[in-house]
Amino acid sequence: MDFLRPEDYLPKKSHISDWSRYGIGLIGCGSIANTAHLPAYRKYGLPVVACCDVSEEAARATAEKFGIPRWTTDVRELLAMDEVRIIDLAIHPKPRLEVLRQIGQAPRPVLCQKPLALDLEHAFTLAEEAARLGIVLGVNQQARWAPAHRALKQVLGQQLIGEIYSIHHYMRSFQDQPGWWWTKMENFNIVDHGVHYVDLCRYFNPYPEEWSRVHCTTAQLKEQNAIDPLIYSANVEFGPPGGRNPLMASLHFNNIVRASRSHSNTWWIDGTEGSLWCTQDTLYMALNKHKNVIHEIRLKGSWFPDAFAGSMLAFITAIDEGGEPPVTPNDNLQTVAMTTAMVISSREGRTVERTDVLKGSERS
Ligand SMILES: NC(=O)c1ccc[n+]([C@@H]2O[C@H](COP(=O)([O-])OP(=O)(O)OC[C@H]3O[C@@H](n4cnc5c(N)ncnc54)[C@H](O)[C@@H]3O)[C@@H](O)[C@H]2O)c1
């Protein structure tokens, strides 16, 4: 079978001849930087020239662990380094505005951890401030570069399954560990972790129309640690109300499944000529015309860490070509609008329109 090869979906370096011209300065040396960003850059040979964290211990330990030549606790010091050409912003949303303003003193392209912000107002503020300061801002929705998601998108592009009419995601996991930031974050399961699947739903949508409205339900267990629900189910509509649109999506994420053997992360996409589905390591396709055949492809690579390299490679390539980042703030606003709408919908028990949450003509 030849419709998908690893080079079609794994991250790869583009035409850039000298990647050392794009020295990365990392801001935020926490968990995700150490477990995903830096291992990915090491694996794909991306140069990290300096790192910065308000915690001296975090900055020093990270520099030592990954052989990063310089570290600091002061963003301004990082910005004074000529070799820092790209900023990798891996801090939580709250301090991002202040740090962006510091970067504005000596602007560099910034790839910011997903989502741009946890709520729409904050996301608009960051997008507008970056534009005002002359900072090229990209959003690190790196799940788009996870091998399974890239492979699915690649096969979708081959139009083997006809007109797409259904996108379905089913995710089962567990993140109710006490004491971690995610159990203490408001609406974490939707606005932080769930934002990956909301964004992927938009990414897999093959049509130019954005989502129109969403209805979302959640449940909260009596004895759970997390302050907000860890399970959601969202029905997404594309097009006018009335139930006659050619595409719908349903997204279900149960993040409080204690029986870990039952965990999974699966997408199904149905078209008029067949169906595609994938777990994180295998892609399947069944076509109407071959009734007894399931095409099954074992995929190479994994979300952690490969997707983090894919996202950064694509960002640097776009900068090199003078183009827009692969995920612009405007693009990400449509994703954050959906998570915002899901929270409102679940809280108020009603369907929420995209245009209502985006308020105002320049924001729709
Ligand atoms: N798959 C993913 O994309 C993924 C997974 C996990 C976390 N994240 C995101 O990454 C971000 C960071 O998460 P984490 O788990 O690494 O958190 P963390 O708390 O482990 O790390 C954050 C680090 O930022 C540092 N920091 C805070 N303010 C700073 C400032 N002004 N300047 C420099 N450093 C500062 C902190 O000292 C800390 O070391 C969050 O937005 C989270 O949602 C993304």
The ligand as a Gaussian input file, in Angstrom:
#p B3LYP/6-31G(d) Opt

LIG

0 1
 N        0.808000      19.376000      24.735000
 C        0.912000      20.630000      25.057000
 O        0.853000      21.448000      24.179000
 C        1.082000      21.078000      26.482000
 C        1.244000      20.164000      27.508000
 C        1.456000      20.661000      28.796000
 C        1.469000      22.034000      29.030000
 N        1.248000      22.892000      28.003000
 C        1.197000      24.352000      28.205000
 O        2.491000      24.867000      28.442000
 C        2.438000      25.932000      29.374000
 C        3.406000      25.632000      30.519000
 O        3.023000      24.426000      31.124000
 P        4.020000      23.594000      32.082000
 O        3.356000      22.310000      32.409000
 O        5.383000      23.563000      31.492000
 O        4.004000      24.534000      33.363000
 P        5.094000      24.649000      34.494000
 O        4.423000      25.338000      35.625000
 O        5.757000      23.338000      34.735000
 O        6.204000      25.619000      33.841000
 C        6.029000      26.993000      33.621000
 C        7.393000      27.662000      33.845000
 O        7.281000      29.032000      33.466000
 C        8.071000      29.793000      34.400000
 N        7.633000      31.203000      34.332000
 C        6.495000      31.746000      34.836000
 N        6.468000      33.067000      34.579000
 C        7.598000      33.340000      33.865000
 C        8.144000      34.540000      33.317000
 N        7.495000      35.710000      33.420000
 N        9.319000      34.475000      32.670000
 C        9.989000      33.288000      32.569000
 N        9.549000      32.138000      33.097000
 C        8.349000      32.160000      33.730000
 C        7.805000      29.104000      35.715000
 O        8.785000      29.433000      36.694000
 C        7.858000      27.629000      35.305000
 O        9.158000      27.078000      35.390000
 C        0.974000      26.050000      29.799000
 O        0.374000      27.094000      29.073000
 C        0.369000      24.717000      29.412000
 O       -0.996000      24.813000      29.046000
 C        1.076000      22.438000      26.733000

